[in-house]
Amino acid sequence: QLLAGVSSRIEKHLQVQIGVSDRGVPVLNTTVLVLVTVLGRADATPVFRSLEYSANVSDLALVNTTITIVTATDADVGQTITYGLTSTTASDLPFAIDPRFGLVYLAKSVSSASSRTYQLNVTATDNGLPTRTGVARITIKVYRGDKQFLIVAPPFDARMVRENSTVGTTIAQFNCTDNRGLSNASFQVSLTSGNIFNAFDVFPNGTVSLAKQLNDSLLSYSLHLHCHDAANPALQTSDTILQVTVIPVNNHPPVFEQSTYNGSVGEGASLADAILTVLAHDRDHGSHGKLSYFIVSGDTNDDLYLDAQTGVLSVASSLDRETTSSYTLLVGARDTDANGDVLADYTSVFITVDDVNDERPVFARSVQSTTLSEDTLVDTVVANVSAADKDIGENGRLTFSLLPAGNINGTFKLFQSSNDEAEVVLASKLSVSSRASYHLEIMVQDHGVPAQSGLANVYIGVDPVNDFTPVFSQPMHTLNVSELTGVGTTVFVASATDGDQIGPDGSVVYRLLPGSSDVFTMDRHGVLTLQRSLDYELTRQYTLTLQASDEGSPPRTSQSILIINVLDANDNSPVCNASTVISYVNEGNYTGNNSIEIAMVSCDDQDSQLNAVLSYHLVDNFNMFLINRTSGALWVTGVLDANTRDHYQLDIQVRDSGLVSLQIDVTALVFVRPINDHTPKFLQSVYIA
């Protein structure tokens, strides 16, 4: 059943392997390989190279004179195009078209034609089912000709050339003559279409030669040649077709689709059962591309058969995996050549023989014993078992299971880590008072039909352990440490008690759990020491996880959280946006209510709380200025006269509010701009001369 669309343009062949098996014990099966050829469907319409053609013909032209050539192509493979000619305006046409080559020629004289312009429709029809037709338009104009210069050209010519002919080989000499006997010296020849892959050169003197190396991907060319006089535009013209047939040679060896093939076959496969198909392709066509397949080596007993025509490899005799578990074949494909120049290619084929389930799985150790502490953690692996099966495939695929008989209350569970290994895992907490030993039975079974199995015994004893866990004085501690605390200072001592009291079970040691912090370190006595400097501005709090462990075997542990708050110290001076503030003020009276703000000193402090509260102070205000201690706004409050003093340099101190205050100095430059406020005066009111 076809489940998805296929296209012959993408894939011409499909391989389907079909298997069938019975329900016996053991199961017997066989396979067959089906090669499906995808046939193309004509779903493309022929397309002309141009939708509009135009041509001229003399009213003196002879019947059968070629007028023009039209060409159409079809995207479908293997389609043959047939050309036709119709007109919607004239019923009795003086023109006809060659249905095979698209050559439009004069069917009867137009010397007395009533029309001087003909509008024709040319059709291109493929041979698909149903057929599809493309249409183009031709305009032919009849002009008054000169009886002395009517060109006559041969309407059709054919040549053959070998595929391996050298570039430059002359294919044909095309000659044009008129009714006066003039030849190519007076006329020029050009190529209008059909030169696929630009395989040919056509020279004005009519010489047609090979332009590039040919190959047998295209064995026939229809070259459309055009002969015309020297007029511009040319009035005397003629067209012809040169049919060039390529004679193929065997110059391409076969090539396998794969450099190696891999397959498998059941030990009980029947004769003629297909295993796989090798496929090779030859770029040559015809007999040169016809291939035959053969086995070169690797099958000394003739157990396998390779079909020479299809490349299907099948079973030729009874197979025995214990005798031969695999085959490494060298397979060849050769083409055909009448002259004996046979070319070949080779590929490697690896065949694995699958066996029947005739081996049972065997444990590496059928008996194991171990002892567990009473406090062994749940999900701990307590034993490992492994088994092997000489069979392969499903016959060698193993499944382990823990039998319920000795697994009291489901205390243990089994986890299979690989095909041949499994782990016995503790599923619930142990208690010596409940049970001091266990006898577990583990079964391993393959997936053959019928299945084979094996059994292993695991004996587990339970030992009592340390009874009490160390207990911290409190589950969480909070500690405040100044950021100025020196490295090496002891900042905390942990304390925990253990109910065992005597011996290693009651001896408590301490440590910081990984991931707590690298700023602090704790020794085994619980002494927490600062090992790196603190910085309140970078990290304000640390959360450490403390662990207390006794020295029992195994030890018991508990944990406590220690939160350390870093206290801020006044260790950062104020920082201002600029060390110098510049302001320009017009001279004038700014006393009383006339005072104005002339600049803003903006600063910040990275410390917190009072350490970050800033105040601003003028060292000398010249009785002219004041500054807002909180905001840093600078005001002018006196009379400024540029004639008396044109600038002031004010020193400003910015201080924080820490117990030991830190400060920064800022300079404010105030420039007084003069205004025109004085009238000119003569030195005396009267002058006598």
matplotlib code that plots the C-alpha trace (Angstrom):
import matplotlib.pyplot as plt

x = [0.0, 1.4, 1.4, 3.0, 3.5, 6.4, 8.0, 10.0, 12.0, 13.3, 13.6, 13.1, 13.4, 12.2, 13.3, 10.8, 11.8, 8.8, 9.1, 6.8, 7.0, 5.0, 3.8, 5.7, 8.4, 10.9, 9.6, 10.7, 10.7, 11.7, 12.0, 11.7, 13.0, 10.6, 12.1, 9.5, 10.0, 8.4, 6.9, 6.8, 3.4, 3.1, 2.0, 4.0, 2.9, 5.4, 6.8, 8.1, 11.4, 9.5, 5.8, 6.2, 8.1, 8.5, 9.8, 10.0, 9.6, 10.1, 7.1, 9.6, 10.6, 10.3, 8.0, 9.7, 11.8, 12.5, 11.1, 11.9, 12.2, 10.4, 11.4, 9.6, 10.6, 8.8, 9.8, 8.5, 10.9, 10.6, 8.0, 7.9, 6.7, 4.6, 4.3, 1.3, 0.3, -3.1, -4.6, -7.6, -7.7, -6.9, -8.3, -5.9, -2.4, 0.6, 2.7, 3.3, 5.4, 7.5, 5.7, 9.0, 11.5, 9.3, 10.6, 8.1, 8.4, 6.6, 3.9, 2.9, 3.9, 3.0, 3.8, 0.1, -0.9, -3.7, -2.3, 1.1, 1.0, 0.0, -0.8, -0.3, -0.6, 2.0, 1.2, 3.5, 1.7, 3.3, 2.4, 1.3, -2.1, -3.8, -1.8, -0.8, -0.4, 1.6, 0.9, 3.0, 2.4, 4.2, 3.9, 5.1, 5.5, 5.7, 8.0, 8.7, 11.8, 14.6, 14.7, 18.5, 19.0, 16.8, 18.7, 18.3, 19.6, 19.5, 16.4, 17.9, 21.2, 22.4, 25.8, 27.2, 30.1, 31.7, 31.3, 35.1, 35.8, 38.3, 37.3, 37.6, 36.5, 34.6, 31.1, 29.6, 30.1, 26.8, 26.6, 24.1, 23.6, 21.2, 19.8, 22.9, 25.3, 26.7, 27.8, 29.0, 31.3, 28.2, 26.1, 26.7, 25.6, 24.6, 23.2, 19.7, 18.9, 19.4, 23.0, 22.4, 25.3, 27.0, 28.5, 29.1, 30.7, 29.1, 31.3, 30.0, 31.4, 29.1, 31.6, 30.1, 32.7, 32.8, 33.2, 33.5, 33.8, 30.6, 29.0, 26.2, 23.8, 22.4, 22.8, 21.0, 21.2, 19.0, 20.9, 18.8, 21.0, 20.2, 21.6, 21.2, 22.6, 24.7, 21.8, 20.9, 18.3, 18.8, 16.1, 17.3, 17.3, 16.9, 16.9, 17.8, 18.2, 21.5, 20.7, 23.9, 23.8, 26.4, 27.8, 28.4, 31.6, 32.2, 34.1, 32.4, 32.8, 30.0, 29.8, 28.1, 25.7, 27.6, 31.2, 30.0, 26.8, 25.7, 23.0, 21.9, 20.1, 18.6, 20.4, 17.2, 16.6, 15.1, 16.8, 16.3, 15.5, 16.6, 19.2, 19.9, 20.4, 23.5, 23.0, 25.5, 25.0, 26.8, 26.7, 27.0, 23.7, 22.5, 24.5, 27.5, 25.2, 23.9, 25.4, 25.9, 26.8, 29.1, 30.8, 34.6, 35.5, 34.3, 31.9, 34.1, 31.3, 28.8, 26.4, 25.1, 23.8, 24.0, 21.5, 23.6, 20.8, 19.1, 21.9, 19.8, 21.9, 20.0, 20.5, 21.9, 22.4, 21.6, 23.4, 25.0, 26.0, 28.2, 30.2, 30.2, 28.9, 29.5, 30.5, 32.8, 32.2, 33.9, 31.2, 31.7, 29.5, 30.7, 29.2, 29.0, 31.1, 31.1, 34.8, 35.6, 36.5, 34.6, 34.7, 33.9, 33.5, 33.7, 32.1, 32.3, 29.3, 29.2, 26.6, 25.9, 24.2, 21.6, 21.2, 18.4, 18.1, 20.0, 22.1, 20.9, 22.3, 24.9, 25.7, 29.4, 28.9, 25.9, 26.4, 27.3, 27.3, 27.7, 27.1, 25.3, 25.3, 21.9, 21.9, 22.7, 21.0, 18.0, 18.9, 22.4, 23.7, 24.4, 25.4, 26.2, 25.3, 26.3, 25.4, 26.3, 24.5, 26.4, 23.4, 23.0, 20.2, 16.9, 18.3, 21.1, 19.0, 18.7, 16.2, 17.0, 14.3, 14.3, 12.1, 9.8, 10.4, 13.4, 12.8, 10.9, 8.6, 10.2, 13.4, 15.4, 14.8, 16.7, 18.0, 19.3, 22.1, 23.0, 22.1, 24.3, 24.5, 22.1, 22.3, 20.6, 19.5, 18.2, 14.6, 13.7, 15.5, 17.1, 16.6, 18.5, 15.7, 13.3, 15.6, 19.3, 19.8, 18.2, 18.5, 17.7, 17.1, 17.8, 16.7, 18.0, 16.0, 16.7, 14.1, 14.3, 11.4, 11.2, 13.1, 16.1, 16.9, 19.5, 19.4, 21.8, 21.7, 22.7, 23.0, 22.9, 23.7, 22.8, 25.2, 24.1, 25.5, 26.1, 22.8, 22.9, 23.4, 25.2, 22.8, 23.7, 22.8, 20.4, 19.4, 20.3, 22.7, 23.0, 26.2, 27.2, 30.8, 32.3, 33.8, 37.0, 37.5, 41.1, 41.9, 42.7, 40.2, 38.0, 34.4, 32.4, 32.8, 30.3, 28.9, 27.0, 26.4, 26.2, 24.2, 26.8, 29.2, 32.0, 34.4, 34.5, 30.6, 30.5, 33.5, 32.2, 34.1, 33.0, 33.3, 31.8, 29.9, 31.1, 29.5, 29.1, 31.8, 35.5, 35.7, 35.6, 37.2, 36.3, 38.7, 37.6, 37.0, 34.3, 36.4, 35.3, 38.0, 38.0, 40.4, 39.6, 38.8, 35.1, 33.6, 30.1, 29.7, 30.3, 28.6, 26.4, 25.5, 26.9, 24.9, 27.1, 26.1, 27.8, 28.1, 28.8, 29.8, 30.7, 33.6, 31.6, 31.8, 29.9, 29.6, 26.4, 26.0, 23.7, 23.7, 23.1, 22.8, 25.0, 24.0, 26.7, 25.7, 28.5, 28.4, 29.3, 32.3, 33.1, 35.8, 34.7, 35.2, 32.6, 32.9, 31.8, 30.9, 33.6, 36.5, 36.0, 32.6, 32.5, 29.7, 29.1, 27.1, 26.2, 27.4, 24.7, 23.1, 22.1, 21.5, 18.3, 15.6, 17.7, 20.0, 20.1, 21.5, 24.5, 25.8, 25.2, 27.9, 26.8, 28.5, 27.8, 29.2, 29.3, 28.8, 25.4, 23.3, 25.1, 28.4, 26.7, 25.0, 26.9, 27.2, 28.7, 30.8, 32.4, 35.9, 35.7, 32.4, 33.9, 30.6, 29.2, 28.2, 26.6, 26.0, 23.2, 24.7, 22.3, 21.8, 25.2, 23.4, 25.7, 24.1, 25.3, 24.0, 26.1, 26.9, 29.0, 31.0, 33.1, 35.1, 36.1, 36.6, 35.9, 36.1, 36.1, 37.6, 35.6, 36.9, 34.2, 34.5, 32.2, 32.0, 30.2, 28.5, 30.6, 32.0, 35.4, 34.3, 35.8, 35.8, 36.7, 37.5, 35.9, 36.7, 34.0, 35.1, 32.6, 33.2, 31.5, 30.3, 30.2, 27.1, 26.9, 25.8, 27.9, 27.4, 30.5, 31.5, 33.8, 36.6, 35.2, 32.0, 33.5, 36.5, 38.0, 40.4]
y = [0.0, 3.4, 5.7, 8.8, 10.5, 9.6, 11.4, 9.9, 13.1, 12.6, 8.8, 6.3, 3.1, 2.1, -1.0, -2.7, -5.7, -7.8, -10.4, -13.2, -15.5, -18.4, -18.9, -22.2, -22.8, -21.8, -19.1, -19.5, -16.6, -15.5, -12.2, -11.1, -7.9, -6.0, -3.5, -0.8, 1.3, 4.7, 5.6, 9.2, 11.0, 13.6, 16.6, 19.4, 21.4, 22.0, 25.5, 27.5, 29.3, 32.5, 33.3, 35.7, 34.8, 37.0, 36.3, 37.8, 36.0, 37.2, 37.1, 35.4, 32.6, 29.1, 26.5, 24.6, 27.6, 27.5, 30.7, 30.2, 27.5, 27.3, 25.2, 24.0, 21.9, 19.6, 19.1, 15.5, 12.8, 10.8, 13.1, 13.5, 17.0, 17.4, 20.8, 22.3, 25.5, 27.3, 30.7, 32.5, 34.9, 32.9, 29.5, 28.7, 29.2, 29.3, 28.0, 24.7, 23.3, 20.2, 18.4, 16.9, 19.7, 22.9, 24.1, 26.6, 26.6, 27.9, 25.4, 27.4, 30.5, 33.9, 35.9, 36.7, 36.5, 38.9, 39.4, 40.8, 39.9, 36.6, 36.1, 32.3, 30.2, 27.4, 24.5, 22.0, 18.8, 16.1, 12.4, 12.0, 10.7, 13.1, 15.2, 18.7, 21.6, 24.8, 27.7, 30.5, 33.2, 33.8, 37.0, 36.5, 39.5, 39.1, 41.6, 42.4, 40.4, 40.9, 38.2, 38.4, 37.7, 34.9, 32.7, 28.9, 26.7, 22.9, 22.3, 19.4, 17.7, 14.9, 14.0, 11.4, 12.0, 9.7, 10.6, 10.8, 13.1, 15.8, 19.5, 21.3, 18.3, 19.6, 18.1, 19.6, 22.4, 24.3, 26.1, 28.8, 29.8, 31.9, 31.6, 33.5, 30.8, 33.0, 31.1, 31.7, 34.5, 36.6, 35.2, 34.5, 31.5, 31.7, 29.3, 30.3, 27.4, 23.7, 24.1, 22.4, 22.6, 24.9, 21.7, 23.2, 26.2, 27.6, 30.0, 32.6, 30.6, 27.7, 25.4, 23.5, 22.1, 20.5, 23.1, 20.9, 17.2, 15.2, 12.6, 10.2, 12.0, 13.5, 11.5, 13.8, 17.5, 19.5, 22.6, 25.4, 27.3, 30.6, 31.9, 35.6, 38.3, 41.3, 43.8, 45.4, 44.3, 41.2, 40.7, 37.5, 34.7, 30.9, 28.4, 24.7, 21.9, 20.0, 16.8, 15.6, 12.0, 11.1, 7.6, 6.5, 4.9, 3.0, 5.6, 5.4, 2.5, 1.4, 2.9, 1.2, 3.3, 2.3, 1.5, -1.1, -3.0, -4.6, -7.2, -10.1, -13.4, -15.9, -19.2, -21.0, -19.0, -20.9, -21.3, -18.3, -16.0, -12.5, -10.8, -7.5, -5.8, -4.2, -1.5, 0.2, 2.9, 3.5, 7.0, 5.3, 4.6, 1.7, -1.6, 0.3, 1.0, -2.6, -4.1, -7.6, -8.5, -11.2, -12.4, -12.1, -13.7, -14.4, -17.3, -20.4, -22.8, -21.2, -20.6, -17.4, -16.5, -13.1, -12.5, -11.1, -9.0, -7.5, -7.6, -9.4, -11.5, -14.6, -17.8, -20.7, -23.4, -24.1, -21.7, -22.6, -19.7, -21.9, -22.8, -19.4, -16.5, -13.9, -13.4, -10.7, -10.6, -8.7, -8.1, -6.6, -5.0, -4.9, -3.2, -4.6, -3.6, -5.3, -4.6, -6.3, -3.0, -4.0, -1.6, -2.7, -1.5, -3.4, -3.1, -4.9, -6.8, -7.8, -10.4, -11.5, -14.8, -14.7, -17.7, -19.5, -19.4, -22.5, -21.0, -20.1, -17.0, -17.8, -15.6, -14.7, -15.4, -17.5, -16.9, -13.7, -12.4, -9.0, -7.2, -3.8, -1.2, -0.7, 2.9, 2.3, 5.0, 4.2, 3.9, 2.6, -0.1, -3.1, -5.7, -6.1, -9.1, -9.8, -12.6, -13.5, -15.3, -16.7, -16.0, -12.7, -10.3, -10.9, -14.3, -12.6, -9.6, -10.1, -9.0, -9.3, -9.7, -9.9, -12.8, -11.8, -14.9, -13.7, -10.0, -9.4, -6.3, -5.2, -4.1, -4.3, -3.5, -4.3, -1.8, -3.1, -0.9, -2.6, -5.7, -8.0, -6.1, -5.2, -3.6, -4.6, -1.4, -0.7, 0.3, 0.9, 1.5, -1.4, -2.4, -5.1, -5.5, -6.4, -8.6, -9.3, -11.2, -11.6, -14.3, -12.9, -14.8, -13.0, -14.5, -13.5, -14.4, -13.9, -12.8, -15.8, -18.0, -20.1, -18.0, -19.4, -18.3, -18.6, -18.0, -16.3, -16.1, -13.0, -13.3, -10.0, -9.5, -6.4, -4.9, -2.4, 1.1, 4.4, 5.3, 9.0, 12.0, 15.1, 18.0, 21.7, 24.0, 25.7, 25.0, 28.5, 31.1, 34.8, 36.8, 40.4, 41.1, 44.4, 44.7, 46.0, 42.7, 41.5, 38.3, 35.4, 36.6, 34.0, 35.1, 32.0, 28.7, 25.9, 23.7, 20.4, 17.4, 13.7, 11.3, 8.5, 10.6, 8.1, 6.9, 7.7, 7.6, 10.6, 12.6, 15.5, 17.2, 20.1, 21.4, 23.9, 22.1, 22.8, 25.8, 27.8, 30.4, 30.7, 33.8, 31.8, 28.5, 26.2, 23.7, 20.3, 21.9, 24.2, 27.4, 29.7, 32.0, 34.9, 34.1, 36.9, 40.6, 41.6, 44.4, 45.6, 47.3, 44.0, 41.4, 42.3, 38.8, 35.2, 32.0, 29.1, 25.5, 23.9, 20.1, 18.2, 14.6, 11.9, 9.6, 6.4, 3.9, 5.0, 8.5, 10.3, 14.0, 17.0, 20.5, 24.0, 27.3, 30.3, 33.7, 36.3, 40.0, 42.3, 45.6, 48.7, 50.8, 54.3, 53.3, 55.2, 58.9, 61.0, 61.0, 64.1, 64.4, 67.0, 68.3, 71.8, 73.5, 76.6, 79.2, 82.5, 85.3, 88.9, 91.6, 93.1, 93.3, 89.8, 90.7, 89.8, 88.4, 88.9, 86.0, 83.3, 79.7, 79.7, 76.1, 72.6, 70.5, 66.8, 64.1, 60.5, 58.0, 54.2, 53.6, 53.2, 54.9, 57.9, 57.0, 57.9, 61.2, 64.1, 67.8, 70.7, 73.6, 76.8, 77.5, 81.2, 82.7, 86.2, 87.5, 87.0, 83.3, 80.5, 76.8, 74.5, 72.0, 69.3, 69.7, 71.3, 74.2, 77.3, 80.8, 84.3, 86.7, 89.9, 92.7, 91.6, 94.3, 93.1, 96.3, 95.6, 91.8, 89.7, 86.1, 84.2, 80.8, 79.1, 76.1, 73.6, 70.7, 67.7, 65.5, 62.3, 61.8, 58.8, 58.7, 59.5, 61.8, 61.5, 64.4, 65.5, 69.1, 70.7, 74.0, 76.4, 79.1, 82.0, 84.4, 87.9, 89.1, 93.0, 94.8, 98.4, 100.3, 103.6, 106.7, 108.4, 111.8, 114.7, 115.6, 119.3, 120.9, 123.8, 124.0, 127.3, 127.5]
z = [0.0, -1.0, 2.1, 0.6, -2.7, -4.9, -7.9, -10.7, -10.9, -7.4, -7.1, -10.0, -7.9, -4.4, -2.5, -0.2, 2.0, 3.1, 5.8, 6.8, 9.9, 11.3, 14.9, 15.6, 18.2, 17.2, 14.9, 11.3, 8.9, 5.4, 3.5, -0.1, -1.7, -4.0, -6.5, -7.4, -10.5, -10.3, -13.7, -14.7, -15.3, -18.0, -15.9, -17.6, -20.6, -23.5, -23.3, -26.3, -26.1, -27.0, -27.0, -30.0, -33.2, -36.3, -39.8, -43.3, -46.6, -50.1, -52.5, -54.9, -52.5, -53.9, -52.4, -49.5, -48.6, -44.8, -43.2, -39.5, -36.8, -33.5, -30.5, -27.4, -24.4, -22.0, -18.4, -18.4, -19.2, -22.5, -24.1, -27.9, -29.1, -32.3, -33.8, -35.6, -37.4, -37.4, -38.2, -36.9, -39.9, -43.0, -44.0, -46.9, -45.5, -47.8, -44.9, -43.3, -40.3, -40.0, -37.1, -35.8, -36.0, -35.9, -39.2, -40.8, -44.6, -47.6, -48.7, -51.9, -53.7, -52.1, -55.3, -55.7, -52.1, -51.1, -47.6, -46.8, -43.1, -41.5, -37.9, -37.0, -34.0, -33.6, -31.2, -29.4, -28.2, -26.1, -26.2, -22.6, -21.4, -21.6, -24.0, -23.2, -25.6, -25.5, -27.9, -29.3, -32.0, -35.3, -37.4, -41.0, -43.4, -47.2, -48.8, -52.5, -53.4, -55.9, -58.6, -58.7, -55.0, -53.8, -51.4, -51.5, -48.7, -48.2, -46.0, -43.9, -43.4, -41.0, -39.6, -37.2, -34.7, -32.1, -28.5, -28.0, -31.0, -30.2, -29.8, -33.1, -35.3, -38.3, -38.3, -41.5, -44.1, -44.6, -48.0, -49.0, -52.7, -54.6, -58.1, -59.5, -58.1, -55.4, -52.3, -48.7, -49.9, -50.2, -47.4, -43.7, -41.6, -37.9, -35.3, -33.9, -31.6, -30.7, -29.5, -26.1, -23.7, -26.3, -27.8, -31.3, -33.0, -36.2, -38.2, -40.7, -43.6, -42.7, -41.0, -38.0, -35.6, -32.1, -29.4, -26.3, -25.4, -26.0, -23.7, -24.2, -21.9, -25.2, -28.3, -30.8, -31.6, -33.9, -34.8, -36.4, -38.9, -40.5, -43.8, -44.6, -46.9, -45.9, -45.8, -42.5, -41.7, -43.9, -46.5, -48.2, -45.6, -45.4, -42.6, -42.3, -39.7, -39.2, -37.3, -35.4, -34.0, -31.3, -31.5, -27.9, -26.7, -23.5, -21.5, -18.1, -15.6, -13.4, -9.9, -6.9, -4.9, -1.7, -1.0, 1.5, 2.1, 5.3, 5.8, 7.9, 7.4, 9.8, 10.5, 9.4, 6.3, 3.3, 0.0, -2.4, 0.5, -0.4, 1.9, 0.2, -3.2, -4.5, -7.1, -9.5, -12.1, -15.4, -17.0, -20.4, -22.3, -24.3, -24.2, -22.6, -19.6, -19.2, -16.1, -14.8, -11.1, -9.8, -6.6, -6.8, -3.4, 0.1, -0.5, -0.8, -0.1, -2.5, 0.3, -1.4, -4.8, -6.6, -9.4, -12.3, -13.7, -10.5, -8.0, -5.5, -3.0, -1.7, 0.2, -1.9, 0.7, 4.4, 6.7, 10.0, 12.3, 14.4, 11.3, 9.6, 11.6, 8.8, 5.2, 3.8, 0.0, -2.7, -5.3, -8.8, -11.5, -15.2, -18.2, -21.8, -24.8, -28.2, -28.6, -25.3, -23.5, -20.4, -17.4, -13.8, -10.2, -6.9, -3.5, -0.1, 1.3, 4.9, 5.9, 9.5, 10.2, 13.0, 15.1, 17.0, 20.8, 21.8, 24.7, 28.2, 30.1, 32.8, 35.8, 36.3, 40.1, 40.9, 44.7, 46.5, 50.1, 51.7, 55.0, 55.3, 58.1, 59.7, 58.6, 54.9, 52.9, 50.8, 47.0, 47.9, 45.5, 47.7, 45.1, 41.4, 39.3, 35.7, 33.2, 29.6, 26.8, 23.8, 21.6, 19.7, 18.9, 20.8, 21.8, 23.6, 25.0, 28.8, 31.4, 35.2, 37.8, 41.6, 42.8, 45.7, 47.9, 49.9, 49.5, 52.7, 52.7, 49.4, 51.2, 48.0, 44.4, 41.2, 38.6, 35.2, 34.1, 30.8, 28.8, 31.0, 34.3, 37.1, 40.5, 43.8, 45.5, 49.0, 48.7, 52.4, 55.7, 57.4, 61.1, 62.9, 65.3, 62.5, 60.4, 60.5, 57.2, 53.7, 51.0, 47.6, 44.3, 41.0, 37.7, 34.3, 31.1, 27.4, 24.8, 22.6, 21.7, 23.8, 26.5, 28.4, 32.0, 34.9, 38.7, 41.2, 45.0, 47.0, 50.9, 52.8, 56.5, 58.6, 61.2, 64.0, 63.8, 65.6, 67.3, 67.9, 65.6, 66.8, 67.6, 67.2, 70.1, 67.7, 64.1, 62.9, 64.1, 63.2, 63.6, 62.9, 61.8, 60.9, 57.4, 59.1, 60.9, 60.2, 58.3, 60.7, 63.3, 64.9, 64.4, 65.6, 67.4, 66.6, 69.3, 69.0, 71.4, 70.7, 72.8, 72.4, 74.5, 74.8, 72.1, 68.4, 68.2, 70.6, 69.3, 67.2, 64.4, 62.3, 58.8, 56.3, 53.5, 50.0, 48.3, 51.6, 51.1, 50.5, 52.7, 55.9, 57.0, 59.8, 61.5, 62.9, 66.3, 65.0, 65.0, 62.2, 61.0, 58.5, 55.7, 53.2, 53.8, 54.0, 52.0, 52.9, 49.5, 47.7, 49.9, 52.9, 54.0, 54.0, 54.5, 55.7, 56.1, 59.1, 59.5, 62.7, 62.4, 65.0, 64.3, 64.3, 61.5, 59.5, 61.0, 61.7, 60.7, 61.2, 59.8, 61.0, 59.1, 60.1, 58.8, 59.0, 58.5, 57.4, 59.2, 57.3, 58.3, 57.1, 54.6, 51.5, 51.0, 49.2, 45.4, 43.4, 39.8, 39.2, 41.2, 39.8, 39.3, 37.0, 37.0, 35.2, 36.9, 35.7, 38.1, 40.2, 43.7, 44.9, 48.6, 50.4, 48.2, 45.2, 46.0, 43.3, 42.9, 40.6, 40.8, 42.2, 43.7, 43.3, 45.3, 46.5, 49.1, 48.6, 52.4, 54.0, 56.6, 58.4, 56.7, 53.4, 54.6, 53.1, 54.1, 52.1, 53.6, 52.3, 53.6, 52.7, 51.4, 50.8, 52.4, 49.0, 48.8, 50.8, 50.2, 51.1, 53.5, 52.5, 48.8, 47.8, 46.0, 45.8, 46.0, 45.5, 48.3, 47.9, 45.4, 42.5, 40.6, 37.7, 37.8, 41.3, 41.0, 38.0, 39.5, 42.8, 43.7, 46.4, 48.3, 49.3, 51.7, 51.3, 54.4, 55.4, 58.8, 60.0, 63.5, 61.9, 59.1, 55.6, 53.2, 49.7, 48.5, 45.5, 43.9, 42.5, 40.0, 39.8, 36.9, 37.1, 33.7, 33.4, 32.3, 30.8, 33.9, 33.7, 31.6, 30.2, 31.9, 30.8, 33.1, 33.2, 32.3, 30.3, 28.0, 26.7, 23.9]

ax = plt.figure().add_subplot(projection="3d")
ax.plot(x, y, z, "-o")
ax.set_aspect("equal")
plt.show()
